Amino acid sequence: MSKTPEHILMKLADANQAGIDMTSPKAVVTFLLAQGEKDSILFFYKPNSVEFDFDKFNAAVAEMNERKN
């Protein structure tokens, strides 16, 4: 079972399709902000914190890449 919600994986795939550097959380977040996806970005923050969860981001990108292949 997927650990990442389907809509998040779809947004990551959209960013990847648009040529965004998927190794750069800043680039992906900037792309998502431009799309108006504030709620999708919040998924990558640690609960009750203002700290970005890089492990969660990297895991979601890896999951998106696995599904693509």
C-alpha positions in Angstrom: 0.0 0.0 0.0 1.2 3.5 -0.9 2.5 5.7 2.0 1.9 8.8 -0.1 -1.6 9.9 -1.0 -2.5 9.5 -4.7 -3.1 13.3 -5.3 0.4 14.1 -3.9 2.0 11.5 -6.3 0.0 13.1 -9.2 1.3 16.6 -8.3 4.9 15.3 -8.1 4.4 13.6 -11.5 3.1 16.9 -12.9 6.2 18.7 -11.6 8.5 16.0 -13.1 6.6 16.3 -16.4 7.2 20.0 -16.4 10.9 19.5 -16.1 11.3 20.5 -12.5 14.5 19.2 -10.8 13.0 16.5 -8.5 16.2 16.4 -6.4 15.5 19.9 -5.3 12.6 20.3 -2.7 12.8 24.0 -3.2 12.2 23.7 -6.9 9.3 21.3 -6.4 7.7 23.5 -3.7 8.1 26.6 -5.9 6.4 24.8 -8.7 3.5 23.6 -6.4 3.1 27.1 -5.1 2.8 28.5 -8.6 0.1 25.9 -9.2 -1.8 27.0 -6.0 -1.1 23.7 -4.2 -0.5 25.0 -0.6 -2.2 21.9 0.9 -0.1 19.5 -1.1 3.1 21.3 0.2 1.9 21.0 3.8 2.0 17.2 3.4 5.8 17.4 3.4 6.1 19.2 6.7 6.5 17.4 10.0 3.3 17.4 12.1 2.9 20.4 14.4 6.1 21.9 13.1 7.5 24.3 10.6 10.2 21.9 9.7 10.3 20.4 6.2 10.5 16.6 6.2 13.1 15.8 3.6 12.8 12.1 4.2 9.1 12.1 3.5 9.8 14.2 0.3 12.5 11.9 -0.9 10.3 8.8 -0.2 7.4 10.4 -2.1 9.6 11.2 -5.1 11.1 7.7 -5.1 7.5 6.2 -5.0 6.5 8.5 -7.9 9.5 7.3 -9.9 8.7 3.6 -9.2 5.2 4.1 -10.4 6.4 5.8 -13.5 8.6 2.9 -14.5 
